[in-house]
């Protein structure tokens, strides 16, 4: 279940900072919907404000992801 999380994109709904847990909404293809996950920065750096687009680079079941900013 949710084996395809890595590489999906999402949107920050709760600010993510260094050492601080935030929240992202990610489309989960296997379940056909969008779900909220606890989120941490994959690489420490600048905080990600609400509305930022992110890429899931690591998934820790059941509800935690590590994300990187999505660059255009």
N, C-alpha and C positions, 0 to 999 in steps of 0.2 A: 504494500500500500504506500502511495506517495513516493515511489522510487524515482520518479522523474522530477524531483524538486530542484536539483542542481541545474543551473542554467535558465531557470524561469526568472521573470522580471516581476517587480512589484512596486508599490508606492508606500512611502513612509507615512504612517498615520499617528505616530508617537515618536518624538525626537529621539535620535540615536546618537550617543556621544561616547567618548573614550571611557570604557569601564561602566557605561550605563546601558541598561537594557531599554530598548524602544519597541515599537510595534510596526509591522508592515502588513499590507494586504497583498496577497499573492494569489494568482490564478492557479488552481490545482487541476491540471488536465484530467487526472484519473477520476476526479469526483465532479468534474464539470462545473465548478464554481470558484468563487473567490473566498479566501479564508484569511483570518488574522493569525499572525505568528509573532512570538517574541523575537526580537532581532538584536544582534550585536554587530559591531563593525568587524569585518574580516581582517582588516589591517588598521591599526590605530591611526587616527588622523583627524581631520576636521569633522565636527559634528554634522549629521545629516538632518536638516530641518524637515518639518512636515511638508509633504508634497513632493519631496525628492524621489526620483526614479532610481531603483536599485536592481542589482543582479544578485541572485542567490548563488553563493559559492560553496556553502556547506549546509547540510541539514542534519539536525539531531532530533530524532523523534522523541516525543510526539509533536511538539509545537515550537521548536526553536530553530532559527536560521541565522547564518552569518552572511552578511551582505557587503557588497562593494557598490560605490556610486556607479550608475550607468552613464557612460559618456557617449555623446553623440558622434 
